[in-house]
Every structure is written in structure tokens, then in C-alpha cells.
């Protein structure tokens, strides 16, 4: 892996660690916060590798409309959904119900602009 990708992934993990319990964010919101608005897919790649990192709540990162697009990267068939439901988030057909209510925007919540 290229060094700049490794550094970007570390920044992604640092933002993901700040997502509060019971809230979710999107790949694009993390990318925008890190000053790389067109890098949502790269954030997704970073989250794919976060499964072995218990301190990174990868289950709280979903796509821009609240779909659990990364769920196949979790052990078991519904682990991502189960983790979110255990935090009080309702899921139906792999999508978060009341997504806007649960959405956490790092750009708004963490002083706009990246601190990383």
C-alpha cells in the first residue's frame, strides 16, 4: 500500500473513532471532512480493512442514503445490522430507518474542516 494511502486510512480510522454511540455517518461525509470530498470510495476501502480493529466502529459508517453497503465485510450474515440495532438504530431491508435522525456529520460536529 502506498504511504499516502496508509496515512489517509489512519485519518479515516481516527474520524470513525469519534462517531458517537447510536449515530452513523457516511463514507462521503468522512471524505469531505478530511478535505478529499471525491474520495468516498477510498474511505470505503479503509473501512473494509477495519474489521480487525476493535477500536474502530466500522459498523457506524454507511453509504449516503443509509444503506449497509459494507455489511459483507463483517463476520456473520447480519453482524453490522445487529451492532447498529444494539445501539438503538432500526434497520429495514439493509437500510437505516430515519437516517437523518441518526446521521452524524463530522464537518458540523467537529469544527468544520479537518483536524487531522
N, C-alpha and C positions, 0 to 999 in steps of 0.2 A: 504494500500500500504506500502511495506517495505520502511524504511527510506532511504536505499541506492538507491532505485529506484526513490524516490521523489527527492533526490539530483541530480541524473543523469538527470531526466526530467527537472529540473531547469537549468542545464548546457545546455541541448538541446535547451531550450527556449532562453537562452542568446545568443547562436550562431545564432539561427534563426533570432533574432532581428537585427543581423549585416548584413543580406543578403541585398545587395543594391536593390533599386527600379529597375525593369526591368531585374533582374537577378534571377536565380534559382540555387538551389543546390540539392543534393540527400541525402537520409537517410544515405547511406553508407559514404558519404563524411563527414557528421556531426559526425557519429560514429568514423571514423578514426581520425578526428581532436581531439575528446575527449579521444583518446587512447583506444578505445573499438571497433576496426575495425570489429569485428564479431557481433556487436550489432545494425545493421541497422534496424532490426525488432523492437527493443526496441525504437529506435528513431521514428519509425512509430507510435508506441503506444503513445509515448509522443505527437506527432503531432495530433493524433486523439483527444486528450483532449485539444488541443489549440484553438479549435473553439470558446470558450467562453472568449478568451483572445485577445482583440482587438489590443494589442501592439505586438503580435507575428504573423508575416506574414506567417502563415502555408501554404498558397497557393503557396509559393515560394519553397516548399520542395516537390520533386517528386522522382520517382524511378530512378535507374541508367541509364536508356535509355530515360528518359524524359516523361514517361507515367504518367498521372494524376491519379495514383492509389488511392490516398486519397480523391478523389472528392466526394465520397458518404458521407463523414463526414462533408460536408458543407451544409448549408441550401439551398434549391432550387436545381434544377437539374444541372445547369451549373455554379454555383457561382464561383467555383475555376477557371474554364476556363475564365469566364468574368473578374475576378480580374486580371488574367495574361494578358489577351488581353488588358485591360485598361492600362497596363504597357508597351504595345508595343510588347508583345510576341505572335507570331502566333501559333495557335493550330489547328491540323487536326486529326480527329479520336482519340481524347483524348491523343495526343502526341505532344510535343513541336517541332516545325519546327526549324531547325538549333540549336539543343540543345547545341552543343559545343560552339556556339557563345554566348549563354546566361548563360552558366554554370559558377558558382562562386564556387571555391574550397577554403574552409576555411583554408586548410592546406597550400596553396600557398599564399593566400591573408592576412592571419593573423599571420605571423611569424610561421613557421611550429612548430607544437606541441601545445598542449592545454594551454591556459592561464587561464583556469577555474579550 
